[in-house]
Amino acid sequence: MMYEGFLFVIHLFLHTYCQLQVMSQSAFNLLRWWRVSKWNVDVLMAQSKKLGKVPTHVSLVFLEEGVPMEDLVKPIVWCICLGVTTVSLYDYYGRLRNNKIEIDKELREYYTSFTKNSKTCPKGGHLSANIKFVSVENGRNDIVHAARTIASEVLSGCTPHITQTTVEDYLKVFSHDNPEMILKFGTLHSLAGYPPWPVHLTEIISLPTCHFISPTDFLDSIRKYNKIEKRVGK
């Protein structure tokens, strides 16, 4: 009984600590947002020139509840404005995919607002990135589908040798298009079932919350990505 009470106290302490961390980060983000609320795509691109290489595929992993739609779409738009060609959105239950129409609508509204009066974006600019919706089921189903197909072809003699490229040929979600950077939102120290195959060379950057996220938070994440030594598994 004492042991269970001790575990409860630890759990309560950790839960309270995580909640306070999110609340303090949200308040800090709000203060920063007021400072950069006038930013548009021109300012973002000017600031990004100091960062170095921008990843071509960024995966945004949302592991927190109740993120406002306007905050959720901001990092997607900033990725697009910096030339990211693929943005994948992950949440465990696939709720983002279920809200695809609402996300698309909010995305276009914020993109139009953020690129308004831009000197660098052409008039009538459009959302050019490939946006993917991913959940825990994609990881499981994708690997099971690939394993069954490869096993069937090996038995029939169609695939004599199995290599990493062979496996990637059969993956539906991340076929030869692995994310270079994961930007994870939430205090959970886990990727919560994110498809394991494509992340073996991915750099993971964590932020406590997406609430009131500002362009400077996003640029800081790109800066951290570029400071990480990329040894490609060596």
C-alpha positions in Angstrom: 0.0 0.0 0.0 2.8 2.4 0.9 4.6 1.5 -2.4 1.4 2.3 -4.4 1.1 5.6 -2.6 4.7 6.4 -3.3 4.2 5.8 -7.0 1.1 7.9 -7.0 3.0 10.8 -5.5 5.8 10.5 -8.1 3.2 10.3 -10.9 1.4 13.4 -9.5 4.7 15.3 -9.2 5.8 14.4 -12.8 2.4 15.3 -14.2 2.3 18.6 -12.4 5.9 19.4 -13.6 5.0 18.6 -17.2 1.9 20.8 -17.0 3.8 23.7 -15.5 6.4 23.3 -18.3 3.8 23.5 -21.0 2.1 26.5 -19.3 5.4 28.4 -18.9 6.4 27.6 -22.5 3.0 28.7 -23.8 3.3 32.0 -21.8 6.8 32.5 -23.1 5.7 31.8 -26.7 2.8 34.3 -26.3 5.3 37.0 -25.3 7.6 36.2 -28.2 4.6 36.1 -30.6 3.7 39.7 -29.7 7.2 40.7 -30.7 7.1 39.0 -34.1 3.4 39.3 -34.9 4.2 41.7 -37.7 6.5 39.2 -39.4 5.6 38.0 -42.9 7.3 35.7 -45.4 9.9 38.3 -46.4 11.1 38.6 -42.8 11.1 34.8 -42.3 13.2 34.2 -45.4 15.6 37.0 -44.6 16.2 35.6 -41.1 16.5 32.0 -42.5 19.5 33.0 -44.6 21.6 32.8 -41.5 20.6 29.3 -40.7 22.3 27.2 -43.4 20.6 24.1 -45.0 16.9 23.7 -44.7 15.7 20.1 -44.6 13.6 19.1 -47.6 11.2 16.8 -45.6 10.1 17.9 -42.2 7.8 15.8 -40.1 5.7 17.6 -37.5 4.7 15.3 -34.6 1.9 16.5 -32.4 1.8 14.7 -29.0 -0.3 17.2 -27.0 -4.0 17.7 -26.8 -6.0 20.8 -27.7 -3.7 22.5 -30.1 -5.6 25.4 -31.7 -5.9 25.0 -35.5 -4.3 28.4 -36.1 -1.2 27.3 -34.2 -1.1 23.9 -35.8 -0.9 25.2 -39.4 1.7 27.9 -38.7 4.8 25.6 -38.8 3.4 24.0 -42.0 3.2 27.3 -43.7 6.7 28.3 -42.5 8.1 25.1 -43.9 6.5 25.7 -47.3 7.8 29.3 -47.3 11.4 28.1 -46.7 11.2 25.6 -49.6 10.5 22.4 -47.7 9.0 20.0 -50.3 7.4 17.5 -48.0 5.6 18.1 -44.7 4.3 15.0 -42.9 1.9 15.5 -40.0 1.8 12.8 -37.3 -0.6 12.1 -34.4 -1.2 8.8 -32.7 -4.9 8.4 -33.4 -5.0 9.9 -36.9 -7.3 12.8 -35.8 -5.4 15.2 -38.1 -6.2 13.1 -41.1 -9.9 13.1 -40.0 -9.7 16.9 -39.9 -8.0 17.2 -43.2 -10.6 19.5 -44.8 -10.5 21.9 -41.8 -6.7 21.9 -41.8 -6.6 22.6 -45.5 -9.0 25.6 -45.1 -7.0 27.1 -42.2 -3.8 26.4 -44.0 -4.8 28.4 -47.0 -6.1 31.3 -44.9 -2.9 31.6 -42.9 -0.7 31.2 -46.0 -2.6 34.0 -47.7 -2.3 36.2 -44.7 1.4 35.4 -44.1 2.4 36.1 -47.8 0.2 39.2 -48.2 2.2 42.2 -49.5 5.2 40.0 -50.0 8.1 41.2 -52.2 9.5 37.7 -52.6 6.4 35.5 -53.1 4.7 35.9 -56.5 1.1 37.1 -56.5 -1.3 34.2 -56.4 1.4 32.0 -54.9 0.2 28.5 -53.9 0.9 25.8 -51.4 3.5 23.8 -53.3 4.6 21.2 -50.6 3.5 17.6 -50.5 1.5 17.2 -47.2 1.2 13.7 -45.7 -1.0 12.6 -42.8 0.5 9.8 -40.7 -0.7 7.9 -37.6 0.4 4.8 -35.7 -1.5 2.5 -38.0 0.6 3.6 -41.0 3.7 2.3 -39.4 2.2 -1.1 -38.5 0.3 -1.6 -41.7 3.1 -0.3 -43.9 5.7 -2.7 -42.5 3.3 -5.7 -42.5 2.3 -5.0 -46.1 6.0 -4.7 -47.2 6.9 -7.9 -45.3 4.1 -9.9 -46.8 4.8 -8.7 -50.4 8.5 -9.3 -50.1 8.0 -12.8 -48.6 5.6 -13.7 -51.4 8.0 -12.5 -54.1 11.0 -14.3 -52.5 9.0 -17.6 -52.4 8.0 -17.2 -56.0 11.6 -16.3 -57.0 10.8 -12.8 -58.2 13.0 -11.1 -55.5 16.2 -13.1 -54.9 18.0 -10.5 -52.7 16.5 -8.3 -49.9 18.2 -5.0 -49.3 17.2 -1.7 -47.6 16.2 -0.4 -51.1 14.0 -3.4 -51.6 12.1 -2.8 -48.4 11.7 0.9 -49.1 10.2 0.1 -52.6 7.2 -1.5 -50.8 6.6 1.1 -48.1 3.6 3.2 -49.0 3.9 6.2 -46.7 7.7 7.0 -46.8 8.9 5.2 -49.9 12.4 6.8 -50.5 11.2 10.0 -48.8 12.4 9.8 -45.2 12.1 12.9 -43.0 15.4 14.7 -42.4 14.0 16.5 -39.3 11.2 15.7 -36.9 9.8 18.6 -34.9 8.0 17.1 -31.9 5.5 19.0 -29.9 4.7 17.8 -26.4 6.4 16.8 -23.1 6.2 13.0 -23.9 9.8 11.7 -24.3 8.8 9.3 -27.1 7.7 9.3 -30.7 4.5 7.5 -29.6 4.3 4.8 -32.3 5.8 6.9 -35.2 6.7 4.6 -38.1 10.2 3.3 -37.1 11.6 2.5 -40.5 12.1 6.1 -42.0 13.6 7.7 -38.9 17.0 5.9 -38.6 18.8 8.9 -39.9 16.3 11.6 -38.8 17.3 14.4 -36.5 14.6 15.0 -33.7 14.0 18.4 -32.3 11.6 18.8 -29.3 9.4 21.7 -28.2 7.2 21.5 -25.1 4.2 22.9 -26.9 2.8 24.2 -30.2 0.6 26.7 -28.4 1.4 30.3 -29.5 4.4 29.0 -31.5 6.3 31.9 -33.2 8.5 32.1 -36.3 11.5 32.5 -34.0 10.7 29.1 -32.3 10.6 27.5 -35.7 13.9 29.1 -36.9 15.6 28.1 -33.6 14.6 24.5 -34.4 16.1 24.7 -37.9 19.3 26.3 -36.3 19.5 23.3 -33.8 19.1 20.9 -36.8 22.0 22.4 -38.5 24.2 22.3 -35.4 23.8 18.6 -35.1 26.7 16.5 -36.5 25.2 14.3 -39.2 27.3 11.2 -39.3 24.8 9.1 -41.4 25.0 6.2 -39.1 28.8 6.1 -38.9 
